[in-house]
């Protein structure tokens, strides 16, 4: 917009004159354009391009489908020969895995057929790969690979080389062995095995299809790192549904290049042919290409994409940031019934636009040259005419420029009426501007904004600026008068402040004014042109203080004023990245003990005090150059980069331990609770060199401390870590178990002590993986990998599924399912499981056990949801761990299961009997049924029935079994007799 405003009258006149000339040229150019002359040439070029690509596609398609992949007859011969030889030897396909001699004998028998196939199909190579090498090494395979040096011809065996196979084949058929010959195929990690694995997998999956219909075209690969590149067509070898190998042919790059010469597209070799494949018809993977352009396109991961709309006909612009066009011609290498029918092959012709539209471009250039010539002639005439018209105006401009801003303007008459009127208007405007100039600063002062304005003119001796600028920069007032500041003083001030760059070019900068008692920041923004620079000065002190406050809150924990997790990680990564001089460092992790007890007993306000007191002690490491942060509710991390010695740091940690023991938090009841924490240390660089390793090892050492003696600290022990490595490395096994639902459920009966009848079955998890043999291993891994929600979902879905499969055996008995206390399934999921497996909601009894990690809030929500579903609740392992009388108070269960630690040898121990009686006396008046689990012998059962237990569960009564069974009649009679003796009514 600025250039349009400043255009001279001479130029405007020149433009008008030129418009006439240009209009003539445009009319001529448009006649050709709108008549379709250029477009017709482009369309013809695209049609020729498409036809050439189609012809090349037909040739390649003929070779691929009718010549190279025509293996049906030879496949049948090979399979028949193998079958016949196996019958003659009295062996079967299973012997191929252990009998190398049998493999080689079979291959020798089919060599002549393979030679015939190599000649007839005119390919580079023919091969057979058997399923094994006659040994245990699954990476080695017996096979045969013959190469035709005169590829594309029906040559005799003189042009053949033996690449893979027994030396007996070379002797028998006179085929020399190549310098890279090997007696077997070795499948190492460097070879693309799609040519082998995909036909084998297809044959195993589609047993009803013939081997010839499962043929697969692979991309280019090498038999070894020194060998030539070939692409393959392979079919599986199958007998009676068993796949014992593959056979196929290969085509070399040189052979395929001879069929795809880019000179067919353009004699100057600017075009390219590409053999590609796609699965979606939008993105093509380059398999092979000829020509310079294709090599450049292949740099993008061998992927070729086209614009969605055609440029002309069937020619599309290639999406490669260049100007190349392509034509795609599909090759039907697979039938619709093939397993690989989604994979489409194609020949793609590629030409740059400079070649494709060469004729059209030349015509356009000729027209443009003629148009430019007419413009040049028009300019010459327009310049001469405009000069004489604008001369008086230029004289007036020179007069204005020679005056100072405060001078009164006077012009001599130009004897042109319009120009004289303009001069009078300028004189009047100058008078008004001089009168109003002083008002700008006054208005800004009245508004009272923290904003100042500077106008720096390059041809003036003074600088215009408002009073706010003088005040904000604390400039000397003696250099300021009537809104103008001495130019030299202004320039020296900016130079001293390092702000002189804003005068030369537009820009922005924040600047802290150093010579003030209170810190002050200003934001300067300049807009520079050839004549002047405008600068706005905004006081941003308040914004800076606000930003600093936000940054502090972002990086620091509000409760403890230590670094939060994100800031700690950022500082650590920066330190480890830049700390090449680090010699000995230590990562220390603490976990506060008793915090849950304080929160649950006295409330979170006192829990916060507990955390703050601990943070003050931990923060002392920052004075020794350490980085200290709170990374979660009760966990703290510290890193001391330069310890000097391990002894020094260990003494520091001991000092912190003493300080914690001497730190007390006084509770509302007057009890003074000592702050206590368990810690773990990982050394840099002995234990780890990056943040993740140090944190993981310190965390392991800390939890090792908590599991042995709380309130202490330990150094990382790699042997202990490796002992429990499965907790950290078992992610893959756990994922496999969860995703594959690799669990079964066994059902253990729960028996009434009245008559020995079964009232319920408990579903017990049985993992189907060797690495995770027990439910305890599964739970430990799930906790460490945060997969408890998935285990909870798997437990209910699989238990319900097993229940539904034996519904008749269950009858009206209840189903006990173990549940994780801190996990709650969505209500919609539970409803869907009940509906899918047709299970009554009142049939379900959910078993839960309280632990140190139990979240009371989640537990209460879960209990409420179960009540709304009319399901029942059981407290498991009562009398052990954290399950106590308080658990019964807030859970209000329907059943309570006495832990087996109390049941064990209860007939010998009066204290155990007293505990059981106490539980029964509490439960019975409240309608809670008591179950004794872990009953192992008759004596325990007799004592429990005598004490008045409601139900029994254990190996003596009935073992868990995948099939729901009744208990032994003998046990049932014993229970009835014991109940009768105890005086209980049946």
Secondary structure as the mmCIF struct_conf table of DSSP 4:
data_model
#
loop_
_struct_conf.conf_type_id
_struct_conf.id
_struct_conf.beg_label_comp_id
_struct_conf.beg_label_asym_id
_struct_conf.beg_label_seq_id
_struct_conf.end_label_comp_id
_struct_conf.end_label_asym_id
_struct_conf.end_label_seq_id
HELX_RH_AL_P HELX_RH_AL_P1 UNK A 2 UNK A 5
TURN_TY1_P TURN_TY1_P1 UNK A 6 UNK A 6
HELX_RH_AL_P HELX_RH_AL_P2 UNK A 9 UNK A 34
TURN_TY1_P TURN_TY1_P2 UNK A 35 UNK A 36
HELX_RH_AL_P HELX_RH_AL_P3 UNK A 37 UNK A 61
HELX_RH_PI_P HELX_RH_PI_P1 UNK A 62 UNK A 68
TURN_TY1_P TURN_TY1_P3 UNK A 69 UNK A 69
HELX_RH_AL_P HELX_RH_AL_P4 UNK A 72 UNK A 89
TURN_TY1_P TURN_TY1_P4 UNK A 90 UNK A 90
HELX_RH_3T_P HELX_RH_3T_P1 UNK A 93 UNK A 97
TURN_TY1_P TURN_TY1_P5 UNK A 98 UNK A 98
HELX_RH_AL_P HELX_RH_AL_P5 UNK A 100 UNK A 121
TURN_TY1_P TURN_TY1_P6 UNK A 122 UNK A 122
BEND BEND1 UNK A 124 UNK A 124
STRN STRN1 UNK A 125 UNK A 130
BEND BEND2 UNK A 131 UNK A 131
BEND BEND3 UNK A 134 UNK A 136
TURN_TY1_P TURN_TY1_P7 UNK A 138 UNK A 139
STRN STRN2 UNK A 140 UNK A 141
STRN STRN3 UNK A 143 UNK A 148
TURN_TY1_P TURN_TY1_P8 UNK A 149 UNK A 152
BEND BEND4 UNK A 153 UNK A 153
HELX_RH_3T_P HELX_RH_3T_P2 UNK A 157 UNK A 159
STRN STRN4 UNK A 160 UNK A 164
BEND BEND5 UNK A 165 UNK A 165
HELX_RH_AL_P HELX_RH_AL_P6 UNK A 167 UNK A 173
TURN_TY1_P TURN_TY1_P9 UNK A 174 UNK A 174
HELX_LH_PP_P HELX_LH_PP_P1 UNK A 175 UNK A 176
STRN STRN5 UNK A 177 UNK A 182
BEND BEND6 UNK A 183 UNK A 184
STRN STRN6 UNK A 185 UNK A 186
TURN_TY1_P TURN_TY1_P10 UNK A 189 UNK A 190
BEND BEND7 UNK A 191 UNK A 191
HELX_RH_AL_P HELX_RH_AL_P7 UNK A 194 UNK A 205
TURN_TY1_P TURN_TY1_P11 UNK A 207 UNK A 208
BEND BEND8 UNK A 209 UNK A 209
HELX_RH_3T_P HELX_RH_3T_P3 UNK A 211 UNK A 214
STRN STRN7 UNK A 216 UNK A 222
BEND BEND9 UNK A 223 UNK A 224
TURN_TY1_P TURN_TY1_P12 UNK A 225 UNK A 226
BEND BEND10 UNK A 227 UNK A 227
HELX_LH_PP_P HELX_LH_PP_P2 UNK A 228 UNK A 228
STRN STRN8 UNK A 229 UNK A 239
TURN_TY1_P TURN_TY1_P13 UNK A 240 UNK A 241
STRN STRN9 UNK A 242 UNK A 252
HELX_RH_AL_P HELX_RH_AL_P8 UNK A 253 UNK A 259
HELX_RH_3T_P HELX_RH_3T_P4 UNK A 262 UNK A 264
TURN_TY1_P TURN_TY1_P14 UNK A 265 UNK A 265
TURN_TY1_P TURN_TY1_P15 UNK A 267 UNK A 268
BEND BEND11 UNK A 269 UNK A 269
STRN STRN10 UNK A 272 UNK A 278
BEND BEND12 UNK A 279 UNK A 282
STRN STRN11 UNK A 283 UNK A 290
BEND BEND13 UNK A 291 UNK A 291
HELX_RH_AL_P HELX_RH_AL_P9 UNK A 292 UNK A 297
TURN_TY1_P TURN_TY1_P16 UNK A 298 UNK A 302
STRN STRN12 UNK A 303 UNK A 305
STRN STRN13 UNK A 306 UNK A 306
BEND BEND14 UNK A 308 UNK A 309
BEND BEND15 UNK A 311 UNK A 311
STRN STRN14 UNK A 312 UNK A 312
TURN_TY1_P TURN_TY1_P17 UNK A 313 UNK A 314
STRN STRN15 UNK A 315 UNK A 317
STRN STRN16 UNK A 318 UNK A 318
BEND BEND16 UNK A 319 UNK A 322
STRN STRN17 UNK A 324 UNK A 331
BEND BEND17 UNK A 334 UNK A 334
TURN_TY1_P TURN_TY1_P18 UNK A 336 UNK A 337
BEND BEND18 UNK A 338 UNK A 338
TURN_TY1_P TURN_TY1_P19 UNK A 339 UNK A 342
STRN STRN18 UNK A 344 UNK A 352
HELX_RH_AL_P HELX_RH_AL_P10 UNK A 353 UNK A 356
TURN_TY1_P TURN_TY1_P20 UNK A 357 UNK A 357
HELX_RH_AL_P HELX_RH_AL_P11 UNK A 358 UNK A 401
TURN_TY1_P TURN_TY1_P21 UNK A 402 UNK A 402
BEND BEND19 UNK A 403 UNK A 403
TURN_TY1_P TURN_TY1_P22 UNK A 405 UNK A 406
BEND BEND20 UNK A 407 UNK A 407
HELX_LH_PP_P HELX_LH_PP_P3 UNK A 408 UNK A 409
BEND BEND21 UNK A 415 UNK A 415
HELX_RH_AL_P HELX_RH_AL_P12 UNK A 417 UNK A 436
TURN_TY1_P TURN_TY1_P23 UNK A 437 UNK A 438
HELX_RH_AL_P HELX_RH_AL_P13 UNK A 439 UNK A 447
TURN_TY1_P TURN_TY1_P24 UNK A 448 UNK A 448
BEND BEND22 UNK A 450 UNK A 450
STRN STRN19 UNK A 451 UNK A 457
TURN_TY1_P TURN_TY1_P25 UNK A 458 UNK A 459
BEND BEND23 UNK A 461 UNK A 461
STRN STRN20 UNK A 462 UNK A 465
HELX_RH_AL_P HELX_RH_AL_P14 UNK A 467 UNK A 473
TURN_TY1_P TURN_TY1_P26 UNK A 474 UNK A 474
HELX_RH_3T_P HELX_RH_3T_P5 UNK A 477 UNK A 479
STRN STRN21 UNK A 480 UNK A 481
TURN_TY1_P TURN_TY1_P27 UNK A 482 UNK A 483
STRN STRN22 UNK A 484 UNK A 486
HELX_RH_AL_P HELX_RH_AL_P15 UNK A 487 UNK A 497
TURN_TY1_P TURN_TY1_P28 UNK A 498 UNK A 498
TURN_TY1_P TURN_TY1_P29 UNK A 500 UNK A 500
HELX_RH_AL_P HELX_RH_AL_P16 UNK A 501 UNK A 504
BEND BEND24 UNK A 505 UNK A 505
STRN STRN23 UNK A 507 UNK A 513
BEND BEND25 UNK A 514 UNK A 518
STRN STRN24 UNK A 520 UNK A 528
BEND BEND26 UNK A 530 UNK A 531
STRN STRN25 UNK A 532 UNK A 539
HELX_RH_AL_P HELX_RH_AL_P17 UNK A 541 UNK A 555
STRN STRN26 UNK A 556 UNK A 556
TURN_TY1_P TURN_TY1_P30 UNK A 558 UNK A 560
BEND BEND27 UNK A 562 UNK A 562
STRN STRN27 UNK A 563 UNK A 563
HELX_RH_AL_P HELX_RH_AL_P18 UNK A 565 UNK A 578
TURN_TY1_P TURN_TY1_P31 UNK A 580 UNK A 581
STRN STRN28 UNK A 585 UNK A 593
BEND BEND28 UNK A 594 UNK A 594
HELX_RH_AL_P HELX_RH_AL_P19 UNK A 595 UNK A 602
HELX_RH_AL_P HELX_RH_AL_P20 UNK A 604 UNK A 618
HELX_RH_3T_P HELX_RH_3T_P6 UNK A 619 UNK A 624
TURN_TY1_P TURN_TY1_P32 UNK A 625 UNK A 625
STRN STRN29 UNK A 627 UNK A 630
BEND BEND29 UNK A 632 UNK A 634
STRN STRN30 UNK A 635 UNK A 640
BEND BEND30 UNK A 641 UNK A 641
BEND BEND31 UNK A 644 UNK A 644
HELX_RH_AL_P HELX_RH_AL_P21 UNK A 646 UNK A 661
TURN_TY1_P TURN_TY1_P33 UNK A 662 UNK A 662
STRN STRN31 UNK A 664 UNK A 666
TURN_TY1_P TURN_TY1_P34 UNK A 668 UNK A 669
BEND BEND32 UNK A 670 UNK A 670
STRN STRN32 UNK A 672 UNK A 674
HELX_LH_PP_P HELX_LH_PP_P4 UNK A 675 UNK A 675
STRN STRN33 UNK A 676 UNK A 684
TURN_TY1_P TURN_TY1_P35 UNK A 685 UNK A 687
BEND BEND33 UNK A 689 UNK A 690
HELX_RH_AL_P HELX_RH_AL_P22 UNK A 691 UNK A 706
TURN_TY1_P TURN_TY1_P36 UNK A 707 UNK A 708
TURN_TY1_P TURN_TY1_P37 UNK A 710 UNK A 711
STRN STRN34 UNK A 713 UNK A 715
HELX_RH_AL_P HELX_RH_AL_P23 UNK A 718 UNK A 723
TURN_TY1_P TURN_TY1_P38 UNK A 724 UNK A 724
HELX_RH_AL_P HELX_RH_AL_P24 UNK A 725 UNK A 729
TURN_TY1_P TURN_TY1_P39 UNK A 730 UNK A 730
HELX_RH_AL_P HELX_RH_AL_P25 UNK A 731 UNK A 739
TURN_TY1_P TURN_TY1_P40 UNK A 740 UNK A 741
STRN STRN35 UNK A 743 UNK A 752
TURN_TY1_P TURN_TY1_P41 UNK A 753 UNK A 755
STRN STRN36 UNK A 758 UNK A 767
BEND BEND34 UNK A 770 UNK A 772
BEND BEND35 UNK A 774 UNK A 774
HELX_RH_AL_P HELX_RH_AL_P26 UNK A 775 UNK A 784
TURN_TY1_P TURN_TY1_P42 UNK A 785 UNK A 786
HELX_RH_AL_P HELX_RH_AL_P27 UNK A 788 UNK A 805
TURN_TY1_P TURN_TY1_P43 UNK A 806 UNK A 806
HELX_RH_AL_P HELX_RH_AL_P28 UNK A 807 UNK A 810
TURN_TY1_P TURN_TY1_P44 UNK A 811 UNK A 812
STRN STRN37 UNK A 814 UNK A 818
TURN_TY1_P TURN_TY1_P45 UNK A 821 UNK A 822
HELX_RH_AL_P HELX_RH_AL_P29 UNK A 827 UNK A 837
TURN_TY1_P TURN_TY1_P46 UNK A 838 UNK A 838
HELX_RH_3T_P HELX_RH_3T_P7 UNK A 841 UNK A 843
STRN STRN38 UNK A 844 UNK A 848
TURN_TY1_P TURN_TY1_P47 UNK A 852 UNK A 853
HELX_RH_AL_P HELX_RH_AL_P30 UNK A 856 UNK A 868
TURN_TY1_P TURN_TY1_P48 UNK A 869 UNK A 870
STRN STRN39 UNK A 872 UNK A 878
TURN_TY1_P TURN_TY1_P49 UNK A 879 UNK A 879
BEND BEND36 UNK A 880 UNK A 880
TURN_TY1_P TURN_TY1_P50 UNK A 881 UNK A 882
HELX_RH_AL_P HELX_RH_AL_P31 UNK A 885 UNK A 891
BEND BEND37 UNK A 894 UNK A 894
STRN STRN40 UNK A 895 UNK A 898
HELX_RH_AL_P HELX_RH_AL_P32 UNK A 900 UNK A 903
TURN_TY1_P TURN_TY1_P51 UNK A 904 UNK A 905
HELX_RH_3T_P HELX_RH_3T_P8 UNK A 906 UNK A 908
HELX_RH_AL_P HELX_RH_AL_P33 UNK A 910 UNK A 924
TURN_TY1_P TURN_TY1_P52 UNK A 925 UNK A 927
STRN STRN41 UNK A 929 UNK A 933
BEND BEND38 UNK A 937 UNK A 937
HELX_RH_AL_P HELX_RH_AL_P34 UNK A 938 UNK A 947
TURN_TY1_P TURN_TY1_P53 UNK A 948 UNK A 948
BEND BEND39 UNK A 950 UNK A 950
STRN STRN42 UNK A 951 UNK A 953
BEND BEND40 UNK A 954 UNK A 954
TURN_TY1_P TURN_TY1_P54 UNK A 955 UNK A 957
STRN STRN43 UNK A 961 UNK A 961
BEND BEND41 UNK A 962 UNK A 963
HELX_LH_PP_P HELX_LH_PP_P5 UNK A 966 UNK A 968
HELX_RH_AL_P HELX_RH_AL_P35 UNK A 969 UNK A 981
TURN_TY1_P TURN_TY1_P55 UNK A 982 UNK A 983
#
